[in-house]
Amino acid sequence: MMLDMLPHDLAFTVFVPSEEAFKRDLRLVVNDSLKPEKFNDTYAIVSRILGFSAVPRALSSANVRLGELVNYDSLSGFPLYVSKDIDGMLVVNRIRSEVVDVRKREIVVHVMEGVVMDADFEQSVLPDDDAEED
């Protein structure tokens, strides 16, 4: 769903949350979240995450040297700080990648162990403490 929101003929890099990160951090489960009654909410969340995690240029792990910290602005203007760890995995805003350099046409995808998002959006998707106590 995330990649389908981008034009296929332009270069982008997307730091996509893993399936586990979607479930853990956003409470989105693939089959359940795409049901018609949940689709609009899911689409809104995913499009917001795309704004935080997509960069309008191709960025492979080879473009980042070990020990280097590079800064890019995401589509929404959110600052992304990208480095490479000793295993060759990219780290974006302290979130480590699981898989790097997956290509889909002009789009470079890095699968992340968490969700790249700002603090305000993170607060909005956190579970309600009162709801858990009931």
C-alpha positions as CSV (number, residue, x, y, z in Angstrom):
1,M,0.0,0.0,0.0
2,M,2.8,2.5,0.9
3,L,4.7,2.1,-2.3
4,D,1.6,2.3,-4.4
5,M,1.2,5.9,-3.1
6,L,4.4,7.0,-4.9
7,P,4.9,7.6,-8.6
8,H,6.7,4.7,-10.1
9,D,8.8,6.7,-12.6
10,L,10.6,9.0,-10.1
11,A,13.4,8.1,-7.7
12,F,12.4,7.8,-4.0
13,T,13.8,6.1,-1.0
14,V,11.3,4.7,1.6
15,F,12.1,3.5,5.1
16,V,9.2,1.1,5.4
17,P,8.3,-0.3,8.8
18,S,8.5,-4.1,9.0
19,E,5.3,-6.1,9.4
20,E,6.1,-6.5,13.1
21,A,6.7,-2.8,13.5
22,F,3.4,-2.0,11.9
23,K,1.7,-4.3,14.4
24,R,3.7,-3.3,17.5
25,D,4.0,0.5,16.9
26,L,0.9,1.3,14.9
27,R,-1.4,-1.6,15.8
28,L,-2.0,-2.4,12.1
29,V,-2.3,-6.0,11.0
30,V,-2.1,-6.6,7.2
31,N,-5.3,-8.6,6.6
32,D,-7.3,-7.0,9.3
33,S,-6.4,-3.3,8.6
34,L,-7.3,-3.6,5.0
35,K,-10.9,-4.6,5.6
36,P,-13.4,-2.1,4.1
37,E,-14.5,-0.8,7.5
38,K,-10.9,0.0,8.5
39,F,-9.4,0.9,5.2
40,N,-9.8,4.7,5.4
41,D,-8.2,4.9,8.9
42,T,-5.4,2.6,7.7
43,Y,-4.9,4.7,4.5
44,A,-4.6,7.9,6.6
45,I,-2.0,6.4,9.0
46,V,0.0,4.8,6.2
47,S,0.0,8.0,4.1
48,R,1.2,10.0,7.2
49,I,4.0,7.5,7.8
50,L,5.0,7.8,4.1
51,G,5.4,11.5,4.6
52,F,7.8,10.9,7.4
53,S,9.7,8.1,5.9
54,A,10.1,8.9,2.1
55,V,12.9,10.9,0.6
56,P,12.7,12.2,-3.0
57,R,15.9,10.6,-4.2
58,A,17.4,7.1,-4.5
59,L,19.6,6.3,-1.4
60,S,21.1,2.9,-1.2
61,S,23.2,1.7,1.7
62,A,26.3,2.1,-0.5
63,N,25.7,5.9,-0.5
64,V,26.3,6.0,3.3
65,R,29.8,5.4,4.5
66,L,30.4,3.6,7.9
67,G,30.7,6.3,10.6
68,E,29.1,9.0,8.5
69,L,25.9,10.7,9.5
70,V,23.9,12.2,6.6
71,N,20.8,14.4,6.9
72,Y,17.8,14.4,4.5
73,D,14.4,16.0,4.7
74,S,11.5,13.6,4.2
75,L,8.5,14.5,1.9
76,S,6.8,16.1,4.9
77,G,10.0,18.1,5.9
78,F,10.7,15.8,8.8
79,P,14.5,15.5,9.3
80,L,16.0,12.1,8.8
81,Y,19.5,11.3,10.2
82,V,20.9,8.3,8.4
83,S,24.0,6.3,9.3
84,K,25.3,2.8,8.7
85,D,26.2,0.3,11.4
86,I,29.0,-2.2,11.4
87,D,26.8,-4.8,9.8
88,G,26.0,-2.6,6.8
89,M,22.4,-1.9,8.0
90,L,21.1,1.7,7.8
91,V,20.0,3.4,11.0
92,V,17.5,6.2,10.6
93,N,16.6,8.4,13.6
94,R,17.9,5.6,15.8
95,I,15.7,2.9,14.1
96,R,17.8,0.1,12.6
97,S,16.9,-1.5,9.2
98,E,16.3,-5.2,8.9
99,V,16.7,-5.3,5.1
100,V,18.3,-2.7,2.8
101,D,18.4,-1.9,-0.9
102,V,15.2,-3.6,-2.1
103,R,14.4,-2.0,-5.5
104,K,11.0,-1.6,-7.1
105,R,11.6,0.3,-10.3
106,E,13.0,3.7,-9.3
107,I,12.1,3.2,-5.6
108,V,14.7,2.0,-3.0
109,V,13.1,0.4,0.0
110,H,14.7,-0.2,3.4
111,V,12.7,-2.3,5.8
112,M,13.0,-0.9,9.3
113,E,12.7,-2.5,12.8
114,G,10.4,0.4,13.9
115,V,8.4,3.3,12.5
116,V,10.0,6.6,11.4
117,M,7.6,9.3,12.7
118,D,7.6,12.5,14.7
119,A,6.9,12.7,18.4
120,D,3.4,14.2,17.9
121,F,2.2,11.5,15.6
122,E,3.8,8.8,17.8
123,Q,1.7,10.2,20.7
124,S,-1.4,10.0,18.6
125,V,-1.0,6.3,17.8
126,L,0.0,5.2,21.4
127,P,-2.7,3.2,23.2
128,D,-4.9,5.1,25.5
129,D,-3.9,4.3,29.1
130,D,-7.4,4.6,30.3
131,A,-8.7,2.1,27.8
132,E,-6.2,-0.5,28.9
133,E,-7.2,-0.1,32.6
134,D,-10.9,-0.7,32.0
